[in-house]
Amino acid sequence: MLDRVAYSSPALAELTGAWHRSLLVDGDGRRDVTSTVTWVQGATRYADLRQAADRPHPRGSRSLRDLTFGQLLDLAQQEGFAGQLHHAEGAFHWSRGIDFAPTCVPDAGLLTWRGPMLVEKGLHAPYIEHWRPGTTAGAPCAAVELADPVRGSVALLVRTGSWFGYARSRPEPLPAHAPLAELVAGAAHLGRAREMLDCEVSLGRVVGHRWTVERSTLPHRVGRSLAPGPDGSAGLLLGDTDPKGAPHVRRWEITAVEGALDVLSSISGVTGT
């Protein structure tokens, strides 16, 4: 591990790994030490998932179609996003290419070391966050950006060590002028509410050849295997579920690569049908 001077700013390369938030203090002084928040950082690509400790856990759901309107409203309280991290003029900027709950406020902050812990201070919103390492910097990592021209979605897959993050956009973006919960509450019908929530941000672990989703904005994805595998020289196959919850293989076109592609391939991965 690199030598770190207290209150110094990290280099981007030092952030590679999985980070767990231990404290949030917002602009009103309210503290959150119970939410489950994990940030998986590759060389520059990342995924971040934030869920309240008291969130409901729908059991046995196979898809969003199995959830009531009240359960859909509960899902709208989550946060999850993915994209690319930039370091410029002493500040870190999290570009959100995929955002479960879009916002107009840019995501940027100052990061400083406090021992092994990172302290983040918001630039465009008043907050303090404490981040503790789950895996050390320097673990093998890679990422890809993906596109599905048929359905209109984009996706990002990042791996660092045994952690992975996967994010998939809605086919049509949501406006960022109102909170997601407000948009869902005002949906004209149940089908529209489901469409608004059909954005996946999932985090999980790689054990052997199995890539298992441990947490997700979509409850029916938890416990599923992502099972990434190559699709020719410019594509990636990922385990997915259809609108009814049946497992299937989804084909993606690779639009950008960061690191070695074999880091993102399960040896016993999915095969095309």
Secondary structure as GFF3:
##gff-version 3
##sequence-region A 1 273
A	DSSP	three_ten_helix	12	15	.	.	.	ID=ss1
A	DSSP	beta_strand	17	26	.	.	.	ID=ss2
A	DSSP	beta_strand	31	32	.	.	.	ID=ss3
A	DSSP	beta_strand	36	41	.	.	.	ID=ss4
A	DSSP	beta_strand	45	51	.	.	.	ID=ss5
A	DSSP	three_ten_helix	64	66	.	.	.	ID=ss6
A	DSSP	alpha_helix	69	75	.	.	.	ID=ss7
A	DSSP	beta_strand	79	88	.	.	.	ID=ss8
A	DSSP	beta_strand	91	99	.	.	.	ID=ss9
A	DSSP	beta_strand	108	114	.	.	.	ID=ss10
A	DSSP	beta_strand	117	122	.	.	.	ID=ss11
A	DSSP	beta_strand	127	133	.	.	.	ID=ss12
A	DSSP	beta_strand	141	148	.	.	.	ID=ss13
A	DSSP	beta_strand	153	160	.	.	.	ID=ss14
A	DSSP	beta_strand	163	168	.	.	.	ID=ss15
A	DSSP	alpha_helix	180	185	.	.	.	ID=ss16
A	DSSP	alpha_helix	190	197	.	.	.	ID=ss17
A	DSSP	beta_strand	200	207	.	.	.	ID=ss18
A	DSSP	beta_strand	210	216	.	.	.	ID=ss19
A	DSSP	three_ten_helix	219	221	.	.	.	ID=ss20
A	DSSP	beta_strand	229	230	.	.	.	ID=ss21
A	DSSP	beta_strand	235	241	.	.	.	ID=ss22
A	DSSP	beta_strand	247	258	.	.	.	ID=ss23
A	DSSP	three_ten_helix	261	264	.	.	.	ID=ss24
###
